[in-house]
Amino acid sequence: MPRYREIYESLRQKIVLGQWPPGHRLPSEHELARSFGCARMTIGKALGALADQRLVTRRRRAGTVVNAPRPQESVLEIHDIEAELLAAGVSYAYQSLERRVRRANAADAAALGVPPGTPVLALTGLHRAGGRPHALEERLINLQAVPEARAERFTDISPGRWLLRRIPWTEAEHQIAALNADATIARRLAIRRNTACLTIERNTWRDEQRITHVRVIYPCDQHRLVARFRYGAA
């Protein structure tokens, strides 16, 4: 195995095993060259291989930073969109489009698994990356499970991040589908009507109580889902 590949594998293991989390700044090329006892050119080649795999971002003067899997999302985890974009060096903003407290209609009740008439908070928002639309989010929050959400305006923080910080969850379910953008989705995501989109619908529970139902819609060219399994795992 070439020396740079050995170094690449050593560095990659630190990333995939979580020793270097998203946003972590790697040692400089000079420091790595001293650590591995090799030429700086060899380190540069190893870092280039990491960048090719989108595991890190290299910037002149700023150094090398571990990426969050922004265009790759694990199917089996709940992700903080803001944290992933910021870790990847992309500016982030959440824009609240609609907010309404209402009694659950038939569709709300089916989505949240609650009786019709249950108080819910219906939210629509836009995640922006680098000033551009990144994902459209449509969310229902069960106000019986999360009564404190009634007072939150979600102007400075996205609902997903707010829930992850405050409400412990015990179970989650993902459903993945494709759709063609209708006129409303196209307008909000600044894409053409009928553009192919990827949707992730998620239900989250705390014990037996449903907390939230959310649908996140991405233009297909901006997002990719990945699941990795170990052979023989149950």
Secondary structure, 3 states (H helix, E strand, C coil): CCHHHHHHHHHHHHHHCCCCCCCCECCCHHHHHHHHCCCHHHHHHHHHHHHHCCCEEEECCCEEEECCCCCEEECCCCCCHHHHHHHCCCCEEEEEEEEEEEECCHHHHHHHCCCCCCEEEEEEEEEEECCEEEEEEEEEEECCCCHHHHHCCCCCCCHHHHHHHHCCCCEEEEEEEEEECCHHHHHHHCCCCCCEEEEEEEEEEECCEEEEEEEEEEEHHHCEEECCCCCCCC
